[in-house]
Amino acid sequence: MDHTQYVVIRDQGQWKISLDGVHYGPYATQRDAIRAAVDAAHEAGLKDLNGQVLLLDQLKIEWTYGKDPYPPNSSDFLGPYGNAKAPAIGSGVPADESLARAPA
């Protein structure tokens, strides 16, 4: 089964999410980028797109739709998730464009 992969990257000193070669963000911290990516992957999963979050710097799958709980309970990077959504920090993501979209 294919996954829509949301890759958390550090690009020019800023945390971003890469989806199909397009970068979204920047986010203030890696944790914020991971939380935003998990939210987007969850929304993609609800659309049968099987979202998955990967951390490029560690080659580690952080979260997979249908396999891991949403919202996540905890993780080395996520910490306690609670009900809070990560802020969309910066101007890298147009307000009307969603990360939870079909792969190109």
Secondary structure, 3 states (H helix, E strand, C coil): CCCEEEEEEEECCEEEEEECCEEEEEECCHHHHHHHHHHHHHHHHHCCCCEEEEECCCCEEEEECCCCCCCCCCCCCCCCCCCCCCCCCCCCCCCCCCCCCCCC
